[in-house]
Amino acid sequence: MVVMEKRTHHYPQTEIQAKMKTVPEMNLTVSARVGLRAADMGQADALVVVQGLPAKIFTGA
């Protein structure tokens, strides 16, 4: 398994969550969809996860 992690966040949490209100608005990449399938998750599951992310995930606090 390959894990990629960015050292700095490129987009503010509020911007990401505001743009991802519905599954079609998530505009997931093919890689993201493949990862979801590998994790036995659907796109609706991913939306729930994104909307539930706490601010500390984005701020590193």
TORTORZA-350011 format. One record per atom (N, C-alpha, C): residue in one letter; x, y, z. Coordinates in steps of 0.1 Angstrom, whole numbers, padded with zeros to 4 digits, always signed. Atoms other than C-alpha are relative to their C-alpha. Layout:
N
AXYZ...
//
This chain:
61
M+0008-0012+0000M+0000+0000+0000M+0009+0012+0000V-0007-0013+0001V+0013+0035-0009V-0008+0010+0007V+0007-0010-0007V+0004+0063+0014V+0007+0013-0004M-0006-0013+0003M+0009+0099+0002M-0006+0010+0009E+0005-0010-0009E+0006+0128+0025E+0007+0013-0003K-0006-0014+0003K+0011+0165+0018K+0004+0006+0014R-0005-0006-0012R+0030+0184+0044R-0008+0013+0004T+0008-0011-0002T+0009+0215+0040T-0014-0001-0007H+0013+0001+0006H-0028+0219+0033H-0002+0011-0011H+0001-0009+0011H-0037+0235+0000H-0013+0007-0001Y+0013-0006+0000Y-0073+0244+0006Y-0006+0001+0014P+0006-0002-0013P-0091+0258+0036P-0012-0010+0002Q+0011+0009-0003Q-0116+0234+0053Q-0013+0005-0005T+0013-0006+0004T-0145+0257+0048T-0003+0000-0015E+0002+0000+0015E-0139+0259+0011E-0003-0014-0005I+0002+0014+0004I-0136+0222+0007I-0014-0005+0003Q+0013+0005-0004Q-0167+0214+0027Q-0012+0008-0007A+0010-0007+0007A-0187+0242+0010A-0002-0005-0014K+0001+0005+0013K-0179+0228-0024K-0005-0015-0001M+0003+0014+0000M-0187+0192-0014M-0013-0002+0008K+0013+0002-0007K-0224+0193-0004K-0008-0012-0006T+0007+0012+0006T-0236+0165-0028T+0011-0008-0006V-0010+0009+0007V-0219+0135-0044V+0005+0006-0013P-0005-0006+0013P-0218+0151-0079P+0010+0012+0002E-0009-0012-0003E-0202+0183-0064E+0014-0004+0005M-0013+0004-0005M-0174+0162-0049M+0010+0000-0011N-0009+0000+0011N-0159+0159-0084N+0013-0009+0003L-0012+0009-0004L-0137+0129-0073L+0008-0004-0012T-0009+0005+0010T-0107+0119-0093T-0002-0015-0002V+0000+0015+0002V-0104+0083-0107V+0008-0006+0011S-0008+0006-0011S-0077+0077-0081S-0008+0000+0013A+0008-0001-0013A-0101+0088-0053A-0011-0011-0001R+0010+0010+0002R-0128+0065-0067R+0006-0014+0002V-0007+0012-0001V-0104+0036-0069V+0003-0003+0015G-0003+0001-0014G-0093+0042-0033G-0013-0003+0008L+0012+0003-0007L-0129+0043-0021L-0005-0014-0002R+0003+0014+0003R-0136+0010-0038R+0008-0010+0008A-0010+0008-0007A-0105-0005-0022A-0004+0000+0015A+0004-0001-0014A-0118+0007+0012A-0014-0005+0002D+0014+0005+0000D-0152-0008+0004D-0010+0012+0005M+0009-0011-0003M-0168+0027+0006M-0006+0005-0013G+0007-0007+0011G-0192+0045-0017G+0003+0015+0000Q-0002-0014+0000Q-0191+0081-0028Q-0008+0007+0011A+0008-0006-0010A-0219+0089-0004A+0007-0001+0014D-0008+0002-0012D-0197+0075+0024D+0011+0010+0001A-0010-0010+0000A-0169+0098+0014A-0005+0014+0003L+0006-0013-0003L-0192+0128+0015L-0002+0001+0015V+0002-0001-0014V-0201+0120+0050V+0013+0002+0008V-0013-0002-0007V-0165+0117+0060V+0005+0014-0002V-0005-0013+0003V-0155+0150+0043V-0008+0010+0008Q+0008-0010-0007Q-0184+0169+0059Q+0002-0001+0015G-0002+0002-0014G-0175+0154+0093G+0014+0003+0005L-0014-0002-0004L-0138+0163+0093L+0001+0012+0009P-0001-0011-0010P-0129+0185+0123P+0011+0010-0005A-0009-0010+0004A-0110+0217+0118A+0015-0003+0003K-0014+0003-0003K-0078+0203+0134K+0007-0008-0011I-0005+0007+0011I-0074+0180+0104I+0007+0010-0010F-0005-0010+0009F-0069+0211+0083F+0010+0010+0005T-0009-0009-0006T-0050+0232+0107T+0013-0006+0006G-0012+0007-0006G-0026+0206+0121G+0001+0002+0015A+0000-0003-0015A-0036+0216+0156A-0002-0013+0008
//
